[in-house]
Amino acid sequence: MDTKAGGNVPLQNRVMPDGRIVVDPARGCFTGNRGILTFDDAGRLGARRWSHHAWIICALEHPRGRYHGPQPQNAWTPLFFLDEAVALAAGHRPCGYCRRDAFDAFRRASGIDRAPQIDRALHRARVRRDRTQITHVAQASTLPDGAFIRHEGAPWIVQGGFIRRFTPGGYRDRATRPRGEVTVLTPAPTVAALAGGYVPALDPSLSAP
């Protein structure tokens, strides 16, 4: 479990597909950055959920081979995701530094050429000023693999003709892809990038029966 530097207080830094940030012991496959956030003495986040609009998805290790850690020294606050599809659903996009190939692939698939333009489009589509997640409605049959929907009150990921239920520790139950309209958690510009060919890195539990 990631804790405050020099202590054993669990941090509120695990991001869910519906945009919530919770305390959970599962670190996940990726970390991410929204700028500098603050924790109280109990490890809970303050009111701020971002300090800039470049919400990025980073590798757990710095390109020079060091684990970022829960509170690195270079003045940013890591958040953690089960996998890249979860990070995308929460409104993040690949980092152009530590994940340059992924960023270039996302940029091409999105049809938006520059990072600031991507960030502006995503921010308009991912979160309201009161910090609640923006969702949209789409026909389930049109959604690309890797998109998240709300099903039976929980986040589920689309995978072929099926959907899989998200938990912080991995994907669990499988159900047939719904018919008709569904509530989509993944921001519309990111759904377009997935439909345009971007393939997110997924947790191995998704391939389990």
RATAMO-V114971 format. One record per backbone hydrogen bond with DSSP energy under -0.5 kcal/mol. NH is the residue of the N-H (numbers start at 0). CO is the residue of the C=O. If there is no record, write none. Layout:
NH & CO
NH & CO
This chain:
3 & 8
6 & 3
9 & 7
10 & 1
11 & 42
12 & 10
12 & 21
13 & 21
14 & 12
14 & 79
15 & 19
18 & 15
21 & 13
23 & 21
26 & 24
28 & 80
28 & 81
29 & 80
30 & 57
31 & 78
32 & 55
33 & 34
33 & 76
36 & 34
39 & 43
42 & 39
45 & 37
50 & 33
51 & 33
54 & 52
55 & 32
55 & 53
56 & 92
57 & 30
57 & 55
61 & 65
64 & 61
67 & 59
71 & 68
74 & 71
76 & 34
77 & 75
78 & 31
79 & 12
80 & 29
83 & 200
84 & 200
86 & 82
87 & 83
88 & 84
89 & 85
90 & 87
91 & 86
92 & 54
94 & 56
98 & 94
99 & 96
102 & 94
102 & 98
103 & 99
104 & 100
105 & 101
106 & 102
107 & 103
108 & 104
109 & 105
110 & 106
111 & 106
112 & 110
117 & 113
118 & 114
119 & 115
120 & 116
121 & 117
122 & 118
123 & 119
124 & 120
125 & 121
126 & 122
127 & 131
130 & 127
133 & 125
135 & 183
137 & 181
139 & 179
141 & 138
142 & 139
145 & 157
146 & 143
148 & 155
149 & 182
150 & 148
150 & 153
153 & 150
155 & 148
156 & 163
157 & 146
158 & 161
161 & 158
162 & 174
163 & 156
164 & 172
165 & 154
166 & 169
169 & 166
171 & 164
174 & 162
176 & 160
181 & 137
182 & 149
183 & 135
183 & 181
184 & 147
185 & 147
186 & 87
189 & 186
190 & 186
191 & 187
192 & 188
193 & 189
194 & 190
195 & 191
196 & 193
197 & 192
199 & 197
205 & 202
206 & 203
207 & 204
